[in-house]
Amino acid sequence: MLGLDGSKASKRRKVKVQPKTATRAKAGEKAKTAPRKSELDLDADEAALVKEFGSMGAVTPYSVASKLDLKLSAAKALLRKLAEKDLIELAGGNTRLRIYKVKD
């Protein structure tokens, strides 16, 4: 492919790289970080959680994540733990989505 001036045009675009801005804390300062939502330990309040889930008809990872302000992966892990302890049971779903209900 020839360019307007008769030379071969490059097929690749040239991208200008912009310098990174300083976002890290300086050497003498400590970075303030909140605990990650996926690392929160909710084992102490399992009975309270199950009681709260009792008002919900179907308990899905998305509903738990939005209600407790968790990451979706943390909500899935929490529901798996509660199901292993026989506090809730699997009501339906498939490999991608699990639907639980509170045991009577």
C-alpha positions in Angstrom: 0.0 0.0 0.0 1.4 3.3 -1.0 1.0 6.6 0.9 0.3 10.0 -0.7 4.0 10.7 -1.1 4.7 7.5 -2.9 6.4 5.7 0.0 5.1 2.6 1.7 2.7 3.4 4.5 3.1 1.5 7.7 0.1 -0.7 8.6 0.6 -0.1 12.3 -0.4 3.1 14.1 2.2 4.8 16.1 0.9 5.5 19.6 2.4 8.1 21.8 3.0 7.0 25.3 2.2 9.4 28.0 4.2 9.5 31.3 2.5 8.0 34.3 1.3 10.3 37.0 2.5 9.8 40.5 -0.3 8.0 42.2 1.7 6.1 44.8 2.3 7.3 48.3 5.7 9.0 48.8 8.5 7.1 50.6 7.7 8.6 54.1 4.0 8.3 53.9 1.9 5.2 54.5 -0.9 4.5 52.1 -4.3 4.4 53.7 -6.3 1.5 52.5 -9.7 0.1 53.7 -10.1 -3.6 54.2 -11.2 -5.2 50.9 -14.8 -6.3 50.7 -13.8 -9.8 49.7 -11.6 -10.2 52.9 -14.3 -9.3 55.4 -15.0 -12.0 58.0 -18.7 -12.5 58.6 -18.5 -15.8 60.5 -19.6 -14.2 63.8 -22.9 -13.0 62.5 -24.1 -16.2 60.6 -27.3 -16.5 62.6 -28.2 -12.9 62.1 -27.5 -13.2 58.4 -29.7 -16.3 58.0 -32.5 -14.4 59.9 -32.1 -11.5 57.5 -32.1 -13.9 54.5 -35.4 -15.4 55.8 -37.3 -12.3 54.7 -36.0 -12.8 51.2 -37.8 -15.4 49.0 -34.8 -16.5 47.0 -31.3 -15.9 48.1 -28.9 -15.3 45.2 -25.2 -14.1 45.3 -26.2 -10.8 43.7 -28.9 -10.1 46.3 -26.5 -10.9 49.1 -23.7 -8.8 47.5 -26.0 -5.8 47.1 -27.6 -6.1 50.5 -24.3 -6.5 52.4 -22.2 -4.3 50.1 -19.8 -7.2 49.2 -18.1 -8.3 46.1 -19.9 -10.9 44.2 -17.2 -13.5 44.7 -17.3 -12.9 48.5 -21.1 -13.3 48.5 -20.8 -16.6 46.6 -18.2 -17.9 49.1 -20.4 -16.8 52.0 -23.4 -18.6 50.6 -21.3 -21.7 50.0 -20.1 -21.7 53.6 -23.6 -21.3 54.9 -24.8 -24.1 52.7 -22.0 -26.4 54.0 -23.1 -25.6 57.6 -26.7 -26.5 56.7 -28.1 -23.1 57.5 -29.4 -22.6 54.0 -30.1 -25.1 51.2 -29.7 -25.0 47.5 -33.1 -24.4 45.9 -32.1 -24.4 42.2 -29.9 -22.9 39.6 -27.1 -24.2 37.5 -23.3 -24.0 37.5 -23.2 -20.3 36.8 -26.0 -19.2 39.2 -27.0 -20.8 42.5 -30.3 -20.0 44.1 -30.6 -20.7 47.8 -33.4 -20.7 50.4 -33.4 -20.6 54.2 -34.0 -24.0 55.8 -37.2 -24.2 57.8 
